[in-house]
Amino acid sequence: MPAHTASFNKIGDIKYYAYAIQDSITVSTGDTITCEDFVDEASSIKKAVLMQNSDGSEVDCTTLNNVVTVGGAVTSVECTLFVFGRRA
């Protein structure tokens, strides 16, 4: 997944990163996006926001380990994904 690191904070010995996918992604309900830059373990992604490029509205999504699942009722919508969490 191409990503651009926007910022990071160090809390204790753990670095937390925020980044956005550089290119638009087209998603539909039930699609999954693996965030390979984040560790594959519980709570590695603290927050994920999936935003429609057309109007900036948020598309519902859930996270499990380093995977984001599209939950909103959408079909072939271009979005940008913003993620904050523990980087691998």
C-alpha positions as protocol buffer text, in pm:
chain_id: "A"
residue {
  index: 1
  type: MET
  ca { x: 0 y: 0 z: 0 }
}
residue {
  index: 2
  type: PRO
  ca { x: 168 y: 327 z: -103 }
}
residue {
  index: 3
  type: ALA
  ca { x: 162 y: 565 z: 190 }
}
residue {
  index: 4
  type: HIS
  ca { x: 285 y: 905 z: 292 }
}
residue {
  index: 5
  type: THR
  ca { x: 384 y: 950 z: 655 }
}
residue {
  index: 6
  type: ALA
  ca { x: 227 y: 1272 z: 777 }
}
residue {
  index: 7
  type: SER
  ca { x: 345 y: 1276 z: 1138 }
}
residue {
  index: 8
  type: PHE
  ca { x: 442 y: 1064 z: 1433 }
}
residue {
  index: 9
  type: ASN
  ca { x: 432 y: 1081 z: 1812 }
}
residue {
  index: 10
  type: LYS
  ca { x: 636 y: 874 z: 2051 }
}
residue {
  index: 11
  type: ILE
  ca { x: 450 y: 758 z: 2361 }
}
residue {
  index: 12
  type: GLY
  ca { x: 680 y: 561 z: 2586 }
}
residue {
  index: 13
  type: ASP
  ca { x: 873 y: 323 z: 2362 }
}
residue {
  index: 14
  type: ILE
  ca { x: 602 y: 305 z: 2095 }
}
residue {
  index: 15
  type: LYS
  ca { x: 589 y: 524 z: 1784 }
}
residue {
  index: 16
  type: TYR
  ca { x: 246 y: 615 z: 1652 }
}
residue {
  index: 17
  type: TYR
  ca { x: 210 y: 722 z: 1290 }
}
residue {
  index: 18
  type: ALA
  ca { x: -59 y: 892 z: 1089 }
}
residue {
  index: 19
  type: TYR
  ca { x: -67 y: 854 z: 713 }
}
residue {
  index: 20
  type: ALA
  ca { x: -293 y: 868 z: 412 }
}
residue {
  index: 21
  type: ILE
  ca { x: -295 y: 658 z: 98 }
}
residue {
  index: 22
  type: GLN
  ca { x: -144 y: 873 z: -177 }
}
residue {
  index: 23
  type: ASP
  ca { x: -369 y: 750 z: -456 }
}
residue {
  index: 24
  type: SER
  ca { x: -747 y: 731 z: -454 }
}
residue {
  index: 25
  type: ILE
  ca { x: -893 y: 392 z: -385 }
}
residue {
  index: 26
  type: THR
  ca { x: -1227 y: 269 z: -511 }
}
residue {
  index: 27
  type: VAL
  ca { x: -1425 y: 79 z: -249 }
}
residue {
  index: 28
  type: SER
  ca { x: -1755 y: -101 z: -206 }
}
residue {
  index: 29
  type: THR
  ca { x: -1927 y: -241 z: 102 }
}
residue {
  index: 30
  type: GLY
  ca { x: -1735 y: -536 z: 248 }
}
residue {
  index: 31
  type: ASP
  ca { x: -1402 y: -453 z: 81 }
}
residue {
  index: 32
  type: THR
  ca { x: -1092 y: -493 z: 297 }
}
residue {
  index: 33
  type: ILE
  ca { x: -774 y: -285 z: 291 }
}
residue {
  index: 34
  type: THR
  ca { x: -459 y: -427 z: 452 }
}
residue {
  index: 35
  type: CYS
  ca { x: -236 y: -156 z: 599 }
}
residue {
  index: 36
  type: GLU
  ca { x: 98 y: -333 z: 561 }
}
residue {
  index: 37
  type: ASP
  ca { x: 288 y: -47 z: 725 }
}
residue {
  index: 38
  type: PHE
  ca { x: 120 y: -127 z: 1057 }
}
residue {
  index: 39
  type: VAL
  ca { x: 192 y: -424 z: 1284 }
}
residue {
  index: 40
  type: ASP
  ca { x: -48 y: -717 z: 1244 }
}
residue {
  index: 41
  type: GLU
  ca { x: -171 y: -742 z: 1601 }
}
residue {
  index: 42
  type: ALA
  ca { x: -462 y: -628 z: 1812 }
}
residue {
  index: 43
  type: SER
  ca { x: -515 y: -253 z: 1838 }
}
residue {
  index: 44
  type: SER
  ca { x: -232 y: -161 z: 1600 }
}
residue {
  index: 45
  type: ILE
  ca { x: -468 y: 77 z: 1418 }
}
residue {
  index: 46
  type: LYS
  ca { x: -611 y: 325 z: 1665 }
}
residue {
  index: 47
  type: LYS
  ca { x: -830 y: 513 z: 1417 }
}
residue {
  index: 48
  type: ALA
  ca { x: -916 y: 481 z: 1049 }
}
residue {
  index: 49
  type: VAL
  ca { x: -1121 y: 732 z: 852 }
}
residue {
  index: 50
  type: LEU
  ca { x: -1240 y: 660 z: 499 }
}
residue {
  index: 51
  type: MET
  ca { x: -1345 y: 982 z: 323 }
}
residue {
  index: 52
  type: GLN
  ca { x: -1525 y: 1013 z: -10 }
}
residue {
  index: 53
  type: ASN
  ca { x: -1326 y: 1224 z: -256 }
}
residue {
  index: 54
  type: SER
  ca { x: -1642 y: 1367 z: -417 }
}
residue {
  index: 55
  type: ASP
  ca { x: -1789 y: 1547 z: -116 }
}
residue {
  index: 56
  type: GLY
  ca { x: -1567 y: 1472 z: 186 }
}
residue {
  index: 57
  type: SER
  ca { x: -1830 y: 1265 z: 364 }
}
residue {
  index: 58
  type: GLU
  ca { x: -1712 y: 977 z: 580 }
}
residue {
  index: 59
  type: VAL
  ca { x: -1772 y: 613 z: 486 }
}
residue {
  index: 60
  type: ASP
  ca { x: -1823 y: 378 z: 781 }
}
residue {
  index: 61
  type: CYS
  ca { x: -1537 y: 136 z: 836 }
}
residue {
  index: 62
  type: THR
  ca { x: -1407 y: -99 z: 1104 }
}
residue {
  index: 63
  type: THR
  ca { x: -1057 y: -218 z: 1190 }
}
residue {
  index: 64
  type: LEU
  ca { x: -913 y: -549 z: 1305 }
}
residue {
  index: 65
  type: ASN
  ca { x: -537 y: -570 z: 1357 }
}
residue {
  index: 66
  type: ASN
  ca { x: -399 y: -400 z: 1045 }
}
residue {
  index: 67
  type: VAL
  ca { x: -705 y: -451 z: 822 }
}
residue {
  index: 68
  type: VAL
  ca { x: -973 y: -189 z: 749 }
}
residue {
  index: 69
  type: THR
  ca { x: -1314 y: -319 z: 635 }
}
residue {
  index: 70
  type: VAL
  ca { x: -1561 y: -94 z: 451 }
}
residue {
  index: 71
  type: GLY
  ca { x: -1894 y: -101 z: 634 }
}
residue {
  index: 72
  type: GLY
  ca { x: -2088 y: 180 z: 471 }
}
residue {
  index: 73
  type: ALA
  ca { x: -2347 y: 117 z: 201 }
}
residue {
  index: 74
  type: VAL
  ca { x: -2132 y: 222 z: -95 }
}
residue {
  index: 75
  type: THR
  ca { x: -2059 y: 85 z: -441 }
}
residue {
  index: 76
  type: SER
  ca { x: -1746 y: 181 z: -637 }
}
residue {
  index: 77
  type: VAL
  ca { x: -1681 y: 506 z: -450 }
}
residue {
  index: 78
  type: GLU
  ca { x: -1342 y: 682 z: -476 }
}
residue {
  index: 79
  type: CYS
  ca { x: -1204 y: 748 z: -129 }
}
residue {
  index: 80
  type: THR
  ca { x: -894 y: 844 z: 64 }
}
residue {
  index: 81
  type: LEU
  ca { x: -803 y: 641 z: 373 }
}
residue {
  index: 82
  type: PHE
  ca { x: -645 y: 810 z: 676 }
}
residue {
  index: 83
  type: VAL
  ca { x: -495 y: 582 z: 942 }
}
residue {
  index: 84
  type: PHE
  ca { x: -341 y: 646 z: 1285 }
}
residue {
  index: 85
  type: GLY
  ca { x: -169 y: 368 z: 1477 }
}
residue {
  index: 86
  type: ARG
  ca { x: 142 y: 167 z: 1558 }
}
residue {
  index: 87
  type: ARG
  ca { x: 374 y: 125 z: 1264 }
}
residue {
  index: 88
  type: ALA
  ca { x: 558 y: -201 z: 1200 }
}
